[in-house]
């Protein structure tokens, strides 16, 4: 890489200025031999960056926090969180830094954030570093989620640091540059409430309203309106996860954003065989964050947000609780409506079909998928062909053919629309065996498998010749799958 001036950009330090009590000024560790592994050029352009300038020496230094542009004031953010149900009052960015905010080409404020940039005061016993595999996993899965139309944090780049990091063995280190609408989370409000400083809690809420939910400011009860806006965003988000078979894996309150974007792609995965009890996280032995539990956990997390906001809802504690409960009660209805609408599209069933008929059809199908261990993604794509009269591929996925035939007869009687189905049922997702294949190769310095996987999953609905293996389910020899957070 040739020496060149750093990319010309201006970073804002709004979070650091407005919420200084929740921001610890800090610097990224020096990277001994940085090397760009992958750069998201479309996202770079969206942010107003010249992609070519991010590929030169100074650009790569910027992507690791070792060269700071004008206006940058890097901070480690403070937040609390319930982790697997247990409350930790002081978590924070143990291996991450908020470099600042940038105004993108559409005038939106976006965070530029590093992951794996070294120890901070929140690191506790950790080394603050990250390794190539997990950082590339976040890049692949977050960009796949974006292509699927699911609100998500984005990945701008992954840079190998030239430093070896000890995990079970020595592994090559890396830094992820992440982009988000913000990194405000339920845990941010839990932290502010835990300080006992109601002024800080109010300023945090005002910051969130201005940045994410400005219409709440016009409400008679703006902080209750903020809570209801977050609830609606999360109900929609989790329904979208469920519809594509995504399992987040670590739905702690510090991993639930106020913006409604998916954050933290550590022990995450997409289901192959449909299974409500699917768990892929190595640390979730009890299945707290299993696929089928995700809506329940989202509601639980939102209840913790409501608890943190109670002093802003009403000065009388009892009335504040009443208001919170009334608002929280809307989650199940909103989630249910988003899920039902999404399932109608997946089945190509028009809105004019009776809700009870559709609900029974969906429930019976999901039971069949679970009993027959049917691949979730492949089945729904094959079902689009069945809507065109070619049902062999979908039918061959079932052991109980009579049950499938009976269900199919009921579904076909509703005149399903194959074109609608093809628009919402992806051909390609980041299948776990292909992700592991790509990450193993990249850890050994070979990036071609990663790039081929990215080409498939970033155009998930566009079926293309030569990509058949990216649409197929995992081979039996792949076995059960476990993911790790990388710390």
Residue pairs with C-beta under 8 A, 6 or more apart in sequence:
1 36
1 55
1 56
1 57
1 60
2 56
2 57
3 56
3 57
3 58
4 53
4 56
4 57
4 58
4 59
5 53
5 58
6 53
6 58
6 59
6 61
6 62
6 67
6 69
7 49
7 50
7 53
7 54
7 58
7 59
7 62
7 69
8 50
8 53
8 69
9 48
9 49
9 69
9 70
9 102
10 69
10 70
10 71
10 102
10 103
11 68
11 69
11 70
11 71
11 72
11 73
11 99
11 100
11 101
11 102
11 112
12 71
12 100
12 101
12 102
12 103
12 109
13 71
13 72
13 73
13 75
13 100
13 101
14 101
14 109
15 22
15 23
15 75
15 77
15 98
15 101
15 111
15 182
15 207
16 23
16 25
16 73
16 75
16 98
16 100
18 203
18 207
19 200
19 203
19 204
19 207
21 78
21 195
21 197
21 200
22 77
22 78
22 79
22 188
22 191
22 192
22 200
22 204
23 75
23 76
23 77
23 78
23 98
24 75
24 76
24 78
24 92
24 120
24 121
24 122
25 73
25 74
25 75
26 74
26 75
26 76
26 97
26 120
26 121
27 65
27 74
27 97
28 64
28 65
28 66
28 74
28 97
28 114
28 117
28 118
28 175
29 117
29 118
29 119
29 128
29 129
30 66
31 61
31 64
31 66
31 159
31 161
31 162
31 163
31 175
32 161
32 162
32 163
33 160
33 161
33 162
33 163
34 60
34 61
34 63
34 64
34 66
34 159
34 160
34 161
34 162
35 60
35 159
35 160
35 162
36 54
36 55
36 60
36 63
36 157
36 159
36 160
37 132
37 136
37 157
37 158
37 159
37 160
37 174
37 442
37 447
38 136
38 139
38 157
38 158
38 447
38 450
38 451
38 454
39 51
39 54
39 55
39 156
39 157
40 139
40 143
40 154
40 155
40 156
40 157
41 51
43 154
43 155
43 156
43 179
44 50
44 51
44 54
44 156
45 51
45 105
46 104
46 105
46 106
47 102
47 104
47 105
47 110
47 112
47 156
47 179
48 102
48 103
48 104
48 105
53 59
54 60
54 62
54 63
54 157
58 67
60 159
61 67
62 68
62 69
63 156
63 157
63 159
63 175
63 177
64 114
64 117
64 159
64 161
64 175
64 177
65 74
65 97
65 99
65 114
65 117
65 175
68 74
68 99
71 100
72 99
72 100
73 100
74 97
74 98
74 99
74 100
75 97
75 98
76 92
76 93
76 94
76 96
76 97
76 98
76 120
76 121
76 122
77 92
77 93
77 96
77 98
77 183
77 188
78 90
78 92
78 93
78 122
78 188
78 191
79 91
79 92
79 185
79 187
79 188
79 190
79 191
79 254
80 87
80 88
80 89
80 90
80 91
80 187
80 190
80 191
80 194
80 253
80 254
81 87
81 88
81 91
81 185
81 186
81 187
81 190
81 252
81 253
81 254
81 255
82 88
82 187
82 190
82 252
82 253
82 254
82 301
82 304
83 91
83 252
83 254
84 252
84 283
84 284
84 288
85 288
87 190
89 190
89 191
89 194
90 122
90 191
91 122
91 187
91 191
91 254
92 120
92 121
92 122
93 120
93 122
94 119
94 120
94 122
94 123
94 124
94 126
94 128
94 487
95 115
95 116
95 117
95 118
95 119
95 120
95 123
95 126
95 127
95 128
95 129
95 130
95 487
96 113
96 114
96 115
96 116
96 117
96 120
97 113
97 114
97 117
97 120
98 111
98 112
98 113
98 183
99 112
99 113
99 114
100 111
100 112
101 109
101 110
101 111
101 112
101 182
102 109
102 110
102 112
103 109
103 110
104 110
108 181
109 181
109 182
109 211
110 179
110 180
110 181
111 178
111 179
111 180
111 181
111 182
111 183
112 156
112 177
112 178
112 179
113 177
113 178
113 179
113 180
113 183
114 175
114 176
114 177
114 178
115 130
115 135
115 138
115 175
115 176
115 178
116 128
116 129
116 130
116 131
116 135
116 161
116 173
116 174
116 175
116 176
117 128
117 175
118 128
118 129
119 126
119 127
119 128
120 128
126 487
127 165
127 166
129 161
129 163
129 165
129 173
130 165
130 173
130 174
130 175
130 176
130 486
130 487
131 165
131 167
131 171
131 172
131 173
131 174
131 443
131 486
132 158
132 160
132 171
132 172
132 173
132 174
132 439
132 442
132 443
133 171
133 439
133 440
133 442
133 443
133 486
134 266
134 484
134 485
134 486
135 158
135 174
135 175
135 176
135 486
136 158
136 174
136 438
136 439
136 442
136 450
137 265
137 268
137 435
137 439
137 483
137 486
138 155
138 176
138 178
138 265
138 266
139 155
139 158
139 176
140 430
140 435
140 438
140 450
140 453
140 454
140 457
141 265
141 268
141 430
141 435
142 152
142 153
142 154
142 155
142 178
142 262
142 265
143 154
143 155
143 454
143 457
143 458
144 429
144 430
144 457
144 458
144 460
145 152
145 246
145 262
146 152
146 154
146 458
147 457
147 458
147 459
147 460
148 240
148 244
148 426
148 429
148 460
149 240
150 237
150 240
150 241
150 244
150 246
150 262
151 233
151 236
151 237
151 240
151 259
151 260
151 261
151 262
152 261
152 262
152 263
153 178
153 179
153 180
153 257
153 261
153 262
153 263
154 178
154 179
154 180
155 176
155 177
155 178
155 179
156 177
156 178
156 179
157 176
157 177
158 174
158 175
158 176
158 177
159 174
159 175
159 177
160 172
160 173
160 174
161 172
161 173
161 174
161 175
162 173
163 172
163 173
164 170
164 171
164 172
164 173
165 171
165 172
165 173
167 486
171 443
172 443
180 257
180 259
180 261
180 263
181 211
181 212
181 257
181 259
181 261
182 208
182 211
182 212
182 257
182 258
182 259
183 257
183 263
184 204
184 207
184 208
184 211
184 212
184 257
184 258
184 259
185 253
185 254
185 255
185 256
185 257
185 258
185 263
186 253
186 254
186 256
186 258
186 301
186 302
186 304
186 305
186 308
187 252
187 253
187 254
187 255
187 256
188 204
188 258
189 201
189 204
189 205
189 258
189 305
189 308
189 309
190 253
190 304
190 305
190 308
192 200
192 201
192 204
192 308
193 201
193 307
193 308
193 309
193 311
195 201
198 311
198 312
201 308
201 309
201 311
201 312
202 223
202 312
205 222
205 223
205 226
205 309
205 312
208 226
208 258
209 216
209 217
209 222
209 226
210 217
211 259
212 229
212 258
212 259
212 260
213 225
213 226
213 229
213 230
215 225
215 229
216 222
216 223
216 225
216 226
216 228
216 229
219 225
221 313
221 323
223 309
223 312
223 313
224 313
224 323
224 327
226 309
227 302
227 305
227 306
227 309
227 313
227 324
227 327
228 327
228 330
230 258
230 260
230 302
230 305
231 302
231 327
231 328
231 330
231 331
231 334
232 330
232 334
233 259
233 260
234 256
234 260
234 298
234 301
234 302
234 331
235 298
235 331
235 334
235 335
235 338
236 260
236 334
236 338
237 260
237 261
237 262
238 294
238 295
238 298
238 335
239 295
239 335
239 338
239 339
239 342
240 338
240 342
241 247
241 248
241 262
241 294
242 291
242 294
242 295
242 339
242 342
243 339
243 342
243 343
243 346
243 424
244 270
244 377
244 426
244 429
245 270
245 271
245 274
245 291
245 376
245 377
245 429
246 268
246 269
246 270
246 271
247 268
247 269
247 270
247 271
247 278
247 279
247 280
247 289
247 290
247 291
247 294
248 255
248 262
248 264
248 268
248 289
248 294
249 266
249 267
249 268
249 269
249 279
249 280
249 281
249 284
249 289
249 483
250 264
250 266
250 267
250 268
250 281
250 283
250 284
250 289
250 485
251 289
251 294
251 297
251 298
251 301
253 301
253 304
253 305
255 263
255 264
256 263
256 298
256 301
256 302
256 305
257 263
266 281
266 483
266 484
266 485
266 486
267 280
267 281
267 282
267 283
267 284
267 482
267 483
267 484
267 485
268 280
268 483
269 280
269 432
269 481
269 483
270 376
270 377
270 429
270 430
270 431
270 432
271 278
271 291
271 376
271 377
272 375
272 376
272 377
272 431
272 432
272 473
272 474
273 373
273 374
273 375
273 376
273 473
274 366
274 369
274 370
274 373
274 374
274 375
274 376
274 379
275 291
275 370
275 373
276 290
276 291
276 292
276 366
276 370
277 287
277 290
277 291
277 292
278 290
278 291
278 292
279 287
279 289
279 290
279 291
280 432
280 481
280 482
280 483
281 289
281 482
281 483
281 485
282 482
282 483
282 484
283 485
284 290
287 293
288 297
289 297
295 332
295 335
295 339
298 331
298 335
299 328
299 331
299 332
299 335
302 328
302 331
303 324
303 328
306 313
306 324
306 327
306 328
307 324
309 324
310 317
310 320
310 321
310 324
311 320
313 319
313 320
313 323
313 324
314 320
314 323
340 355
340 358
340 359
340 362
342 424
343 358
343 362
344 350
344 351
344 353
344 358
345 420
345 421
345 423
345 424
346 380
346 421
346 424
346 425
347 358
347 361
347 362
347 365
347 383
347 411
347 414
347 416
347 421
348 384
348 387
348 416
348 417
348 418
348 420
348 421
349 358
349 361
349 411
349 414
349 416
349 417
350 414
350 415
350 417
353 414
357 414
361 407
361 410
361 411
361 414
364 407
365 407
365 411
368 374
368 398
368 400
368 403
368 404
368 407
369 376
369 379
371 400
372 397
372 398
372 399
372 400
372 404
374 397
374 398
375 397
375 473
377 425
377 426
377 429
378 397
378 471
378 472
378 473
379 394
379 397
380 421
380 425
381 422
381 425
381 426
381 427
381 471
382 393
382 394
382 397
383 394
383 421
383 425
384 418
384 421
384 422
384 425
385 391
385 393
385 394
385 418
386 393
386 394
386 395
386 408
387 412
387 416
387 417
387 418
387 421
388 418
391 408
394 404
394 408
395 401
395 404
395 405
395 408
398 404
422 461
423 461
425 461
426 460
426 461
427 460
427 461
427 462
427 463
427 467
427 470
427 471
428 456
428 457
428 459
428 460
428 467
428 470
428 471
429 457
429 460
430 453
430 457
431 470
431 472
431 473
431 474
432 474
432 478
432 481
433 474
433 475
433 478
433 481
434 449
434 453
434 469
434 470
435 453
437 449
438 449
438 450
438 452
438 453
439 450
441 447
441 448
441 449
441 450
442 449
442 450
452 470
453 470
456 464
456 467
456 470
457 470
463 471
474 481
